[in-house]
Amino acid sequence: MTGIRVREMVYDDCDRVAGIRVGGWRTAYRGLVPQSYLDALDIEEDAARRRARFSAHDSTVVNLIAEHDGKPVGWSCHGPYREGDTRTADAELYAIYVDPAHWGKGAGQALLRESLHRCTAAGYPRMLLWVLKDNTPARRFYERAGFRPDGAQEPFEVHGVQVPEVRYARKLTTV
């Protein structure tokens, strides 16, 4: 796909981001998390959470939108790495989702590239992220971008089911 443009998210994007996020969960996590959880995801509730978070104006969190032909098709969010309630010197990719109809067309790569660029420019030494252990396509996506598992694992519970996550890391260096 050509014509991908990455820009900062604005408040009016919250509804579309919620749709992208819920659609991404329902598609990418099918078979990995309980179907009852995926079925219960509600775009309106997610949009309300997006609007509340966006309105909180946390200047350390960066929300990006990937557009194709002026329409948002992807969203990513990054900021300081969270170790419990403490923020560390590293960056964290909190989320990246692309409308499933646009998978494999460059929007995810464009969002990740821009997040890496911004975190490098901000002086973060590394970017970390968490991914479901059994989410093989996502793990391949991050590995192609130079991320590697660093050995950290974390339990993640969804509707009473343990869904383990693994942490990936990539050093950030200026060129």
C-alpha positions as CSV (number, residue, x, y, z in Angstrom):
1,M,0.0,0.0,0.0
2,T,1.4,3.4,-0.9
3,G,0.2,6.7,0.5
4,I,0.5,5.8,4.2
5,R,0.9,9.0,6.3
6,V,1.6,9.0,10.0
7,R,0.5,11.9,12.1
8,E,-0.3,12.6,15.8
9,M,-3.7,11.5,17.0
10,V,-6.3,14.1,17.7
11,Y,-9.4,13.9,19.9
12,D,-11.7,13.3,17.0
13,D,-9.8,10.1,16.1
14,C,-10.9,8.3,19.4
15,D,-13.9,6.6,17.9
16,R,-12.0,5.3,14.9
17,V,-9.1,4.2,17.1
18,A,-11.5,2.2,19.3
19,G,-12.8,0.4,16.2
20,I,-9.3,-0.4,15.0
21,R,-8.3,-1.6,18.5
22,V,-11.4,-3.8,19.0
23,G,-11.2,-5.2,15.4
24,G,-7.5,-5.9,16.0
25,W,-8.2,-7.8,19.2
26,R,-11.0,-9.8,17.7
27,T,-8.9,-10.8,14.8
28,A,-5.3,-11.1,16.1
29,Y,-6.2,-12.7,19.5
30,R,-8.9,-15.2,18.2
31,G,-7.8,-18.6,19.6
32,L,-5.3,-16.9,22.0
33,V,-7.7,-15.4,24.5
34,P,-11.2,-16.6,25.5
35,Q,-13.8,-15.9,22.8
36,S,-16.2,-14.7,25.5
37,Y,-13.8,-11.8,26.2
38,L,-13.5,-10.9,22.5
39,D,-17.2,-11.1,22.1
40,A,-17.7,-8.7,25.0
41,L,-15.4,-6.0,23.7
42,D,-17.5,-2.9,23.0
43,I,-16.4,-0.2,20.6
44,E,-18.4,2.5,22.4
45,E,-16.9,1.7,25.8
46,D,-13.4,1.6,24.3
47,A,-14.0,4.9,22.6
48,A,-15.0,6.5,25.9
49,R,-11.8,5.2,27.5
50,R,-9.8,6.6,24.6
51,R,-11.4,10.0,25.0
52,A,-10.8,10.0,28.8
53,R,-7.1,9.0,28.3
54,F,-6.6,11.5,25.5
55,S,-8.2,14.3,27.5
56,A,-5.9,13.5,30.5
57,H,-3.1,15.2,28.4
58,D,-0.2,13.0,29.6
59,S,2.6,14.7,27.5
60,T,4.9,11.7,27.9
61,V,2.5,9.4,26.0
62,V,2.5,9.8,22.2
63,N,-0.5,8.5,20.1
64,L,0.1,8.2,16.4
65,I,-2.3,7.5,13.5
66,A,-1.5,5.9,10.2
67,E,-3.8,7.1,7.4
68,H,-4.4,5.8,4.0
69,D,-6.3,8.2,1.6
70,G,-7.1,10.4,4.6
71,K,-8.7,7.6,6.6
72,P,-7.2,6.3,9.9
73,V,-6.2,2.6,9.4
74,G,-3.8,2.2,12.3
75,W,-2.9,3.5,15.7
76,S,0.1,3.2,18.0
77,C,1.0,4.5,21.4
78,H,4.4,4.9,23.1
79,G,6.0,6.6,26.1
80,P,8.3,5.8,29.0
81,Y,8.6,2.2,30.1
82,R,6.5,1.4,33.1
83,E,8.0,-0.8,35.9
84,G,5.0,-1.0,38.1
85,D,4.1,2.6,38.9
86,T,7.6,3.8,38.1
87,R,8.7,5.1,34.7
88,T,12.2,4.1,33.6
89,A,14.7,5.6,31.2
90,D,13.6,3.2,28.5
91,A,10.7,3.7,26.0
92,E,7.8,1.3,25.7
93,L,5.6,0.6,22.8
94,Y,2.3,0.4,24.6
95,A,0.1,-0.6,21.7
96,I,0.0,-0.9,17.9
97,Y,-3.1,-1.9,16.0
98,V,-4.0,-1.9,12.4
99,D,-7.4,-2.4,10.9
100,P,-7.4,-6.1,9.8
101,A,-8.5,-5.1,6.3
102,H,-5.2,-3.2,6.0
103,W,-2.8,-5.8,7.5
104,G,0.3,-6.4,5.5
105,K,0.0,-3.1,3.6
106,G,2.6,-1.1,5.5
107,A,0.6,0.8,8.1
108,G,2.0,-1.1,11.0
109,Q,5.6,-0.7,9.7
110,A,5.1,3.0,9.3
111,L,3.7,3.4,12.8
112,L,6.6,1.4,14.3
113,R,9.2,3.3,12.3
114,E,7.8,6.6,13.5
115,S,7.7,5.5,17.1
116,L,11.3,4.2,16.9
117,H,12.3,7.5,15.3
118,R,10.6,9.7,17.9
119,C,12.0,7.6,20.8
120,T,15.5,7.7,19.4
121,A,15.3,11.4,19.0
122,A,14.0,11.8,22.6
123,G,17.1,10.0,23.8
124,Y,15.7,6.7,25.0
125,P,18.3,4.0,25.1
126,R,15.9,1.1,24.3
127,M,12.4,0.4,23.3
128,L,10.6,-2.4,25.1
129,L,7.2,-4.0,24.4
130,W,5.0,-6.9,25.6
131,V,3.5,-9.4,23.2
132,L,1.4,-12.5,23.8
133,K,3.7,-15.5,23.8
134,D,1.6,-17.4,21.3
135,N,1.0,-14.5,18.9
136,T,3.5,-15.7,16.3
137,P,2.6,-13.2,13.6
138,A,3.2,-10.2,15.9
139,R,6.4,-11.7,17.2
140,R,7.6,-12.1,13.6
141,F,6.6,-8.5,12.9
142,Y,8.7,-7.2,15.8
143,E,11.6,-9.5,15.0
144,R,11.8,-8.2,11.5
145,A,12.1,-4.7,13.0
146,G,15.1,-5.7,15.1
147,F,13.4,-6.6,18.4
148,R,14.4,-9.6,20.3
149,P,12.9,-11.4,23.4
150,D,14.9,-10.4,26.5
151,G,13.8,-13.3,28.7
152,A,11.2,-11.4,30.7
153,Q,7.8,-13.0,30.9
154,E,4.6,-11.8,32.6
155,P,1.4,-13.5,33.3
156,F,-1.7,-11.9,31.8
157,E,-5.1,-13.0,32.8
158,V,-8.1,-12.8,30.5
159,H,-11.5,-14.0,31.8
160,G,-9.8,-16.4,34.2
161,V,-7.3,-17.8,31.6
162,Q,-3.6,-17.2,31.9
163,V,-2.2,-15.8,28.6
164,P,1.5,-15.4,29.0
165,E,3.3,-12.4,27.6
166,V,7.0,-12.1,26.6
167,R,9.0,-8.9,26.6
168,Y,10.9,-7.8,23.5
169,A,13.7,-5.2,23.4
170,R,15.5,-3.2,20.8
171,K,18.4,-0.8,21.3
172,L,17.8,2.7,20.0
173,T,20.8,4.4,18.4
174,T,21.1,7.6,16.5
175,V,22.4,7.4,13.0
